[in-house]
Structure formats: C-alpha cells, structure tokens
C-alpha cells in the first residue's frame, strides 16, 4: 500500500463515503498527536492521500515515518 518516492512514504486510502474517510482521519490525527509526528494529507469525498516524511531529518523517510505508516495501516485494515 505504501510506496516510497520523492523522499516520502505515500499511500491512498479509499472508503465507502466521506463519513468513513473523515473518521479515519480523526483516528490518524490522534496517533499523530501522540507521536508528535504530523502527516501531510488530502481528502476528497471518500479518498484520503497521506504523505509521511520527517522534517527535522531534512524531509526524508525515517523509522518514525515507517512506524506511523504501520500504525495507520492497522486502523485501515
């Protein structure tokens, strides 16, 4: 699901409707606050696109990004 390109981990998540997509984003937001690691994301109706990189490491992918991606996957699956 996640692909690494342009110094980011990127993924697209597709849901039944906007409500499900928004609920997912709210849950990801809680994880982001707990980790103090905030994604770049976009939402259009039932789709959510997420990009992860570590700004403090020069906008590259770090283990922190990989850990967050794993946590996001557990919410989605």
N, C-alpha and C positions, 0 to 999 in steps of 0.2 A: 504494500500500500504506500509506504513512504519511499520517496526517491531523493537522492542527494544530487543537487545541481545548483550552480551559482552560489556556492558556499552556504547553502540552506538545506534543511530537510523539508520536503514539500509533500502534502497529501490533500486529497479531495475526499469529502465525506458527503454521501447522498442519503437523504431521509425521506420519509413519507410526505412530510409537509413542513411548513415554516415553524410550527409549534415544536416539532421534534428537533429541528435544527437549532432553534433558539434554546431549548432545554439543554441540548448537548453543549452549546457554547457557554451556558451558565455553569455547567459542571466543569468544563475545561477552565473557566475563569477562577473557580475555587482552587483547583490544582495549581494554576499559575500563581496565585497569591501565596499559597503555601510554599511553593518552590522559589518565590521571588524571581520568576522567570516568565516573561510575558511574550506570547506569540504575536506575530503579525497575521491577521486573518481577515477574510472577506466572507460575507454571507449574502446570497441572493436566493430568495424563497427557500427551497429545500436543500440547498447546497452550501457547504462550508469548506473554504480553502484555507489551509494553515501552512505558514512558513515558520520554521524554527532556526534560529542561529543565536550565537552568544555574542552580544555586542561588546562586552568587556574583554573578549578574546580576539577582537579585531574582526567581528562579523563572520566568524567561521563556525562550523559544526563542532561541538564538543560533546563529551559524555553527558553533560547536563541536558542537551537537546535530545540525545538518544533516550535518556531516561524519561523525559517528558513525553516523547513520542510513544514509548511503551505504555505509559500511564493513560494517554489519550486513547490508544488502541483498546485498552481494557474497558473504557467507557463505551466505545463504539460497538465492540463485539458482544 
